[in-house]
Amino acid sequence: MEPITPDPVRRLSRTLLTQSWLDVAFLHWAADPADVAPLLPAGTVPDTHDGRTYVGLVAFRMHRVGWFGLPGVPYFGTFPETNVRLYAVDRQGRRAVVFLSLEASRLLPVAIARAFFQLPYFWARMEVARDADTVTYRTRRRLPGPRGTHSRISVRVGEPIAEPTPLEHFLTARWGMHHTFFGRSGHLPDIHPRWPLHRAELLGLDDALIPAAGLPAPGGPPLSVLWSPGVRVRFGRLARAAARA
């Protein structure tokens, strides 16, 4: 199994996609691996830390998505996003995220992601607002529905974290995505610089995205709240999952 490291575990032979993730809020709750296993792609199992897996609610600003090394697009490639994600490992030992839903405020990128990658993107009305050290993320789903599914996250950004804990690396240092692409499981790798993480205080949360994604609503506050100014990201080519031996 791949180690959990704050730096990329592999190199990319070719860059398919570039983008920046800015003003990132990470909220996480512990979950029973048995509860999330049915939601994962074939050939993957829940990735665990000290026997527990995690559900993440992650909000940020997508900035200048670009293809094949071309300059990022300023309008259609720049928008707020909020996703619900799980953590999984495949038969080749690759640790990655699994997205249950992704809200975005640009209709064209949502349509492309759904049609060509079968990613569970939703078009939503969204806003990211900052007032001094407080950042607020709002989303309300438009299409394909259920319309009105919403989330509001407000965090106060704290001090930089000099040495993240093993759990904080586990939740943020993810070098790819597992997904079912047109009926076949695959892994899309990514690389980026080490996350510059900050402590964060949750000031307010009103979320319906997690239950809409097929998970129980969290029964309490998140166990981990982090924030980052962001990183520049490169995605490589899709790798099909290994066949069962």
C-alpha positions as a Markdown table, in Angstrom:
| # | Residue | x | y | z |
|---|---|---|---|---|
| 1 | Met | 0.0 | 0.0 | 0.0 |
| 2 | Glu | 1.2 | 3.5 | -0.8 |
| 3 | Pro | 2.5 | 5.4 | 2.2 |
| 4 | Ile | 0.7 | 8.5 | 3.5 |
| 5 | Thr | 3.0 | 11.3 | 2.7 |
| 6 | Pro | 2.6 | 15.1 | 2.4 |
| 7 | Asp | 4.5 | 15.1 | -0.9 |
| 8 | Pro | 3.5 | 13.3 | -4.1 |
| 9 | Val | 4.1 | 9.6 | -4.2 |
| 10 | Arg | 4.6 | 9.4 | -7.9 |
| 11 | Arg | 5.4 | 11.4 | -11.0 |
| 12 | Leu | 3.2 | 12.2 | -13.9 |
| 13 | Ser | 4.4 | 11.2 | -17.4 |
| 14 | Arg | 1.9 | 13.5 | -19.0 |
| 15 | Thr | -0.3 | 16.4 | -17.8 |
| 16 | Leu | -3.9 | 16.1 | -18.8 |
| 17 | Leu | -5.4 | 18.9 | -16.7 |
| 18 | Thr | -4.2 | 21.8 | -14.5 |
| 19 | Gln | -6.1 | 23.9 | -12.0 |
| 20 | Ser | -5.7 | 25.6 | -8.6 |
| 21 | Trp | -7.7 | 25.0 | -5.5 |
| 22 | Leu | -7.8 | 28.1 | -3.4 |
| 23 | Asp | -9.3 | 29.1 | 0.0 |
| 24 | Val | -9.9 | 25.5 | 0.9 |
| 25 | Ala | -12.0 | 24.5 | 3.9 |
| 26 | Phe | -11.7 | 20.8 | 5.0 |
| 27 | Leu | -14.4 | 19.5 | 7.4 |
| 28 | His | -14.3 | 15.8 | 8.4 |
| 29 | Trp | -16.3 | 13.3 | 10.4 |
| 30 | Ala | -15.4 | 9.8 | 11.4 |
| 31 | Ala | -17.4 | 7.0 | 9.8 |
| 32 | Asp | -17.7 | 3.3 | 10.1 |
| 33 | Pro | -16.0 | 1.6 | 7.1 |
| 34 | Ala | -19.0 | -0.8 | 6.8 |
| 35 | Asp | -21.3 | 2.2 | 6.2 |
| 36 | Val | -19.3 | 3.7 | 3.3 |
| 37 | Ala | -18.0 | 0.5 | 1.6 |
| 38 | Pro | -21.2 | 0.1 | -0.5 |
| 39 | Leu | -20.7 | 3.6 | -2.0 |
| 40 | Leu | -17.2 | 3.0 | -3.3 |
| 41 | Pro | -16.2 | 2.0 | -6.8 |
| 42 | Ala | -15.6 | -1.7 | -7.5 |
| 43 | Gly | -12.1 | -2.9 | -6.6 |
| 44 | Thr | -11.7 | -0.4 | -3.8 |
| 45 | Val | -12.2 | -0.6 | 0.0 |
| 46 | Pro | -12.4 | 2.1 | 2.6 |
| 47 | Asp | -9.1 | 3.6 | 3.5 |
| 48 | Thr | -8.7 | 3.8 | 7.3 |
| 49 | His | -6.7 | 5.5 | 10.0 |
| 50 | Asp | -6.7 | 3.8 | 13.4 |
| 51 | Gly | -9.6 | 1.7 | 12.3 |
| 52 | Arg | -11.8 | 4.6 | 11.2 |
| 53 | Thr | -12.6 | 6.1 | 7.8 |
| 54 | Tyr | -13.8 | 9.6 | 7.2 |
| 55 | Val | -16.4 | 11.6 | 5.4 |
| 56 | Gly | -15.2 | 15.0 | 4.0 |
| 57 | Leu | -17.1 | 18.2 | 3.2 |
| 58 | Val | -14.6 | 20.3 | 1.3 |
| 59 | Ala | -15.3 | 23.8 | 0.0 |
| 60 | Phe | -13.0 | 26.0 | -2.1 |
| 61 | Arg | -12.5 | 28.2 | -5.2 |
| 62 | Met | -11.5 | 26.4 | -8.4 |
| 63 | His | -9.2 | 28.7 | -10.3 |
| 64 | Arg | -8.3 | 28.6 | -14.0 |
| 65 | Val | -8.8 | 25.0 | -15.2 |
| 66 | Gly | -6.6 | 24.3 | -18.2 |
| 67 | Trp | -6.1 | 21.3 | -20.6 |
| 68 | Phe | -2.9 | 19.8 | -21.9 |
| 69 | Gly | -0.6 | 22.5 | -20.5 |
| 70 | Leu | -2.6 | 25.3 | -22.1 |
| 71 | Pro | -3.3 | 28.5 | -20.0 |
| 72 | Gly | -6.2 | 28.1 | -17.6 |
| 73 | Val | -9.5 | 29.5 | -18.5 |
| 74 | Pro | -10.4 | 32.7 | -16.5 |
| 75 | Tyr | -14.2 | 32.5 | -16.6 |
| 76 | Phe | -15.5 | 29.0 | -17.4 |
| 77 | Gly | -12.5 | 27.5 | -15.5 |
| 78 | Thr | -12.9 | 29.6 | -12.4 |
| 79 | Phe | -15.8 | 29.0 | -9.9 |
| 80 | Pro | -16.7 | 27.9 | -6.3 |
| 81 | Glu | -17.0 | 24.2 | -5.6 |
| 82 | Thr | -18.1 | 22.1 | -2.7 |
| 83 | Asn | -17.7 | 18.4 | -2.6 |
| 84 | Val | -18.6 | 15.4 | -0.4 |
| 85 | Arg | -15.9 | 12.8 | -0.5 |
| 86 | Leu | -14.8 | 9.5 | 0.9 |
| 87 | Tyr | -11.4 | 7.8 | 1.2 |
| 88 | Ala | -10.5 | 4.5 | -0.5 |
| 89 | Val | -7.6 | 2.3 | -1.5 |
| 90 | Asp | -7.6 | 0.0 | -4.6 |
| 91 | Arg | -6.0 | -3.4 | -5.2 |
| 92 | Gln | -2.8 | -1.8 | -6.3 |
| 93 | Gly | -2.5 | 0.0 | -3.0 |
| 94 | Arg | -3.3 | 3.5 | -4.4 |
| 95 | Arg | -4.9 | 5.8 | -1.8 |
| 96 | Ala | -7.3 | 8.3 | -3.3 |
| 97 | Val | -10.5 | 10.2 | -2.8 |
| 98 | Val | -14.0 | 9.1 | -4.0 |
| 99 | Phe | -16.4 | 11.9 | -4.8 |
| 100 | Leu | -20.1 | 11.3 | -3.9 |
| 101 | Ser | -21.1 | 14.8 | -5.1 |
| 102 | Leu | -19.5 | 18.0 | -6.4 |
| 103 | Glu | -21.3 | 21.3 | -6.6 |
| 104 | Ala | -20.1 | 24.0 | -9.0 |
| 105 | Ser | -21.4 | 27.3 | -10.1 |
| 106 | Arg | -20.5 | 27.1 | -13.9 |
| 107 | Leu | -23.0 | 25.1 | -16.0 |
| 108 | Leu | -20.6 | 24.3 | -18.9 |
| 109 | Pro | -17.9 | 22.6 | -16.7 |
| 110 | Val | -20.7 | 20.7 | -14.9 |
| 111 | Ala | -22.1 | 19.5 | -18.2 |
| 112 | Ile | -18.7 | 18.4 | -19.5 |
| 113 | Ala | -17.8 | 16.6 | -16.3 |
| 114 | Arg | -21.0 | 14.7 | -16.2 |
| 115 | Ala | -21.1 | 13.8 | -19.9 |
| 116 | Phe | -17.4 | 12.9 | -20.5 |
| 117 | Phe | -16.2 | 11.7 | -17.1 |
| 118 | Gln | -19.5 | 10.7 | -15.5 |
| 119 | Leu | -18.5 | 12.6 | -12.4 |
| 120 | Pro | -21.4 | 13.5 | -10.0 |
| 121 | Tyr | -21.3 | 17.2 | -10.6 |
| 122 | Phe | -24.3 | 19.5 | -9.9 |
| 123 | Trp | -24.9 | 23.0 | -11.1 |
| 124 | Ala | -25.5 | 25.3 | -8.1 |
| 125 | Arg | -25.8 | 28.9 | -7.0 |
| 126 | Met | -22.6 | 29.5 | -5.0 |
| 127 | Glu | -20.6 | 32.1 | -3.2 |
| 128 | Val | -17.3 | 32.3 | -1.3 |
| 129 | Ala | -16.9 | 35.5 | 0.8 |
| 130 | Arg | -14.1 | 36.5 | 3.1 |
| 131 | Asp | -14.2 | 39.1 | 5.8 |
| 132 | Ala | -10.9 | 39.5 | 7.6 |
| 133 | Asp | -10.1 | 36.0 | 8.9 |
| 134 | Thr | -13.6 | 34.6 | 8.4 |
| 135 | Val | -14.5 | 32.7 | 5.2 |
| 136 | Thr | -18.1 | 31.7 | 4.3 |
| 137 | Tyr | -19.0 | 29.2 | 1.6 |
| 138 | Arg | -22.7 | 29.0 | 0.4 |
| 139 | Thr | -24.2 | 26.7 | -2.1 |
| 140 | Arg | -27.8 | 25.9 | -3.3 |
| 141 | Arg | -28.3 | 23.2 | -5.9 |
| 142 | Arg | -30.0 | 24.0 | -9.2 |
| 143 | Leu | -29.7 | 21.0 | -11.5 |
| 144 | Pro | -30.1 | 18.1 | -11.8 |
| 145 | Gly | -31.5 | 18.1 | -8.3 |
| 146 | Pro | -33.0 | 17.7 | -5.9 |
| 147 | Arg | -33.2 | 21.5 | -6.3 |
| 148 | Gly | -32.5 | 23.5 | -3.2 |
| 149 | Thr | -30.1 | 21.1 | -1.6 |
| 150 | His | -27.8 | 23.5 | 0.3 |
| 151 | Ser | -24.8 | 24.0 | 2.4 |
| 152 | Arg | -23.4 | 26.9 | 4.3 |
| 153 | Ile | -20.0 | 26.7 | 6.0 |
| 154 | Ser | -18.3 | 29.5 | 7.9 |
| 155 | Val | -14.8 | 29.2 | 9.4 |
| 156 | Arg | -12.3 | 31.4 | 11.1 |
| 157 | Val | -8.8 | 30.9 | 9.8 |
| 158 | Gly | -6.2 | 30.4 | 12.5 |
| 159 | Glu | -2.4 | 29.9 | 12.7 |
| 160 | Pro | -0.4 | 27.9 | 10.2 |
| 161 | Ile | 0.3 | 24.3 | 11.2 |
| 162 | Ala | 4.1 | 23.7 | 11.3 |
| 163 | Glu | 3.8 | 20.0 | 11.7 |
| 164 | Pro | 0.5 | 18.4 | 10.7 |
| 165 | Thr | -0.5 | 15.2 | 12.5 |
| 166 | Pro | -0.7 | 11.8 | 10.8 |
| 167 | Leu | -4.5 | 12.2 | 10.6 |
| 168 | Glu | -4.2 | 15.6 | 9.0 |
| 169 | His | -1.9 | 14.2 | 6.4 |
| 170 | Phe | -4.3 | 11.2 | 5.9 |
| 171 | Leu | -7.2 | 13.6 | 5.2 |
| 172 | Thr | -5.5 | 16.0 | 2.9 |
| 173 | Ala | -2.5 | 14.3 | 1.2 |
| 174 | Arg | -4.4 | 12.4 | -1.5 |
| 175 | Trp | -2.7 | 11.8 | -4.8 |
| 176 | Gly | -5.6 | 10.8 | -7.0 |
| 177 | Met | -9.3 | 10.0 | -7.4 |
| 178 | His | -11.0 | 6.6 | -7.7 |
| 179 | His | -14.1 | 6.6 | -9.9 |
| 180 | Thr | -16.3 | 4.4 | -12.1 |
| 181 | Phe | -15.8 | 5.7 | -15.7 |
| 182 | Phe | -18.4 | 4.2 | -18.0 |
| 183 | Gly | -18.8 | 1.0 | -16.1 |
| 184 | Arg | -15.1 | 0.4 | -15.3 |
| 185 | Ser | -13.2 | 1.5 | -12.2 |
| 186 | Gly | -10.3 | 3.7 | -12.7 |
| 187 | His | -7.7 | 5.9 | -11.0 |
| 188 | Leu | -7.0 | 9.5 | -12.0 |
| 189 | Pro | -3.6 | 10.6 | -10.5 |
| 190 | Asp | -2.8 | 14.2 | -9.4 |
| 191 | Ile | 0.3 | 15.9 | -7.9 |
| 192 | His | 0.7 | 19.3 | -6.2 |
| 193 | Pro | 2.9 | 21.0 | -3.7 |
| 194 | Arg | 2.6 | 20.1 | 0.0 |
| 195 | Trp | -0.6 | 21.6 | 1.5 |
| 196 | Pro | 0.0 | 24.8 | 3.5 |
| 197 | Leu | -2.5 | 24.0 | 6.3 |
| 198 | His | -4.0 | 26.3 | 9.0 |
| 199 | Arg | -6.0 | 25.6 | 12.1 |
| 200 | Ala | -9.6 | 26.7 | 11.6 |
| 201 | Glu | -12.6 | 27.2 | 13.9 |
| 202 | Leu | -16.0 | 26.3 | 12.7 |
| 203 | Leu | -18.3 | 29.2 | 13.2 |
| 204 | Gly | -21.4 | 27.9 | 11.5 |
| 205 | Leu | -22.6 | 24.9 | 9.5 |
| 206 | Asp | -25.9 | 24.2 | 7.8 |
| 207 | Asp | -25.4 | 21.2 | 5.4 |
| 208 | Ala | -27.8 | 19.0 | 3.4 |
| 209 | Leu | -25.2 | 17.8 | 0.9 |
| 210 | Ile | -23.9 | 14.9 | 3.0 |
| 211 | Pro | -27.3 | 13.2 | 3.5 |
| 212 | Ala | -28.2 | 14.0 | -0.2 |
| 213 | Ala | -25.1 | 12.0 | -1.1 |
| 214 | Gly | -26.5 | 8.9 | 0.5 |
| 215 | Leu | -24.8 | 9.1 | 3.9 |
| 216 | Pro | -26.3 | 9.6 | 7.4 |
| 217 | Ala | -26.3 | 13.2 | 8.5 |
| 218 | Pro | -23.4 | 13.8 | 11.0 |
| 219 | Gly | -24.4 | 13.4 | 14.6 |
| 220 | Gly | -22.1 | 16.1 | 15.9 |
| 221 | Pro | -19.5 | 18.6 | 15.0 |
| 222 | Pro | -16.6 | 17.6 | 12.7 |
| 223 | Leu | -13.6 | 16.0 | 14.3 |
| 224 | Ser | -11.2 | 17.9 | 12.0 |
| 225 | Val | -11.5 | 21.5 | 10.7 |
| 226 | Leu | -8.6 | 22.7 | 8.5 |
| 227 | Trp | -8.1 | 25.5 | 6.0 |
| 228 | Ser | -5.5 | 26.2 | 3.3 |
| 229 | Pro | -4.8 | 29.1 | 1.0 |
| 230 | Gly | -4.5 | 26.5 | -1.7 |
| 231 | Val | -2.2 | 24.7 | -4.2 |
| 232 | Arg | -1.7 | 24.4 | -8.0 |
| 233 | Val | -2.6 | 20.9 | -9.2 |
| 234 | Arg | -1.8 | 18.8 | -12.2 |
| 235 | Phe | -3.8 | 15.7 | -13.2 |
| 236 | Gly | -2.3 | 12.8 | -15.2 |
| 237 | Arg | -3.8 | 10.2 | -17.5 |
| 238 | Leu | -6.5 | 7.8 | -16.3 |
| 239 | Ala | -5.3 | 4.3 | -15.2 |
| 240 | Arg | -7.8 | 1.5 | -15.3 |
| 241 | Ala | -8.1 | -0.6 | -12.1 |
| 242 | Ala | -6.2 | -3.9 | -12.0 |
| 243 | Ala | -8.4 | -6.9 | -12.8 |
| 244 | Arg | -9.2 | -9.3 | -9.9 |
| 245 | Ala | -6.6 | -12.0 | -9.6 |
